[in-house]
Amino acid sequence: MKLILGSGSPRRKELLAQLGIVPDAILPPDIDEDPRKGELPRPYAARLAREKAAAVAAGPDDIILCADTTVALGRRILGKPRDAGEAAEFLTMLGGRRHEVITAVAVRRGARLWARESVSAVKMKRLSDAELNAYLAGGEWEGKAGAYAIQGSAGAFIPWISGSFTGIVGLPLAETAALLQAAGWPVWRRE
Ligand SMILES: Cc1cn([C@H]2C[C@H](O)[C@@H](COP(=O)(O)OP(=O)(O)OP(=O)(O)O)O2)c(=O)[nH]c1=O
């Protein structure tokens, strides 16, 4: 039995390491991340996590862990920005209001699948031009859903959250530990 982290996100590897877990392999999945027409954020994140878990090749007894983080502004899905222009658009939309961050986690072992979602509410302050420009120039927005990372300097833009900090960063550890245990991975066993 091997544990495969089906994710190219360094954040997910680090969050897993917080539990003392080092995966036997890291195999980033390659799937189409385009939302379907009219698809809502939570079902979208849940679908992507499952599709990622299905896309990673593994042995019948191996455990595959995948996740998807999506920022939701009402019914609108904010994924990873294409470029700095789209990042500016996202951050301008998010500033001064509350949004949700959904991280769906999927664990697969052979044909069996366990999945859960973590939903957090996040308040971002309205950004001044100087803050927005400095953040865009810093490049931290790249590859981040909603164009920000709470664990970086954007932490200064976020006065309030309700939910799971690890979920917002990309891998909710309470749900992840429960799913891994359900699939038979000895999360708390130490040699
Ligand atoms: C909101 C937010 C997102 N993120 C990141 C986590 C995810 O890496 C990324 C969302 O993209 P995802 O599509 O969930 O993941 P990924 O493409 O980085 O990696 P993979 O599909 O291989 O697992 O946004 C943060 O790091 N901090 C935050 O505060």
The ligand as a Tripos MOL2 file, in Angstrom:
@<TRIPOS>MOLECULE
LIG
   29    30     1     0     0
SMALL
NO_CHARGES

@<TRIPOS>ATOM
      1 C1         -7.5110   30.7240   -1.6280 C.3       1 LIG1
      2 C2         -6.1320   30.1340   -1.6440 C.ar      1 LIG1
      3 C3         -5.7340   29.2210   -2.6060 C.ar      1 LIG1
      4 N1         -4.4730   28.6940   -2.6190 N.ar      1 LIG1
      5 C4         -4.0400   27.7400   -3.6690 C.3       1 LIG1
      6 C5         -4.1880   26.2770   -3.2670 C.3       1 LIG1
      7 C6         -4.1590   25.5710   -4.6000 C.3       1 LIG1
      8 O1         -2.8050   25.1930   -4.9080 O.3       1 LIG1
      9 C7         -4.6330   26.6330   -5.5850 C.3       1 LIG1
     10 C8         -5.9490   26.2470   -6.2280 C.3       1 LIG1
     11 O2         -5.7170   25.4220   -7.3180 O.3       1 LIG1
     12 P1         -6.1350   23.8910   -7.4200 P.3       1 LIG1
     13 O3         -6.6730   23.6540   -8.8050 O.co2     1 LIG1
     14 O4         -6.9970   23.4870   -6.2710 O.co2     1 LIG1
     15 O5         -4.7600   23.1040   -7.2440 O.3       1 LIG1
     16 P2         -3.4020   23.2090   -8.0700 P.3       1 LIG1
     17 O6         -3.6770   23.4180   -9.5240 O.co2     1 LIG1
     18 O7         -2.5050   24.2110   -7.4030 O.co2     1 LIG1
     19 O8         -2.7560   21.7820   -7.8320 O.3       1 LIG1
     20 P3         -3.3340   20.3050   -8.1800 P.3       1 LIG1
     21 O9         -4.5440   20.4060   -9.0610 O.co2     1 LIG1
     22 O10        -2.1890   19.6020   -8.8630 O.co2     1 LIG1
     23 O11        -3.6570   19.6910   -6.8430 O.co2     1 LIG1
     24 O12        -4.7920   27.8360   -4.8540 O.3       1 LIG1
     25 C9         -3.5560   29.0520   -1.6350 C.ar      1 LIG1
     26 O13        -2.4180   28.5810   -1.6420 O.2       1 LIG1
     27 N2         -3.9470   29.9370   -0.6580 N.ar      1 LIG1
     28 C10        -5.1870   30.5060   -0.6050 C.ar      1 LIG1
     29 O14        -5.4620   31.3080    0.3060 O.2       1 LIG1
@<TRIPOS>BOND
     1     1     2 1
     2     2     3 ar
     3     2    28 ar
     4     3     4 ar
     5     4     5 1
     6     4    25 ar
     7     5     6 1
     8     5    24 1
     9     6     7 1
    10     7     8 1
    11     7     9 1
    12     9    10 1
    13     9    24 1
    14    10    11 1
    15    11    12 1
    16    12    13 2
    17    12    14 1
    18    12    15 1
    19    15    16 1
    20    16    17 2
    21    16    18 1
    22    16    19 1
    23    19    20 1
    24    20    21 2
    25    20    22 1
    26    20    23 1
    27    25    26 2
    28    25    27 ar
    29    27    28 ar
    30    28    29 2
@<TRIPOS>SUBSTRUCTURE
     1 LIG1         1 GROUP 0 **** ****
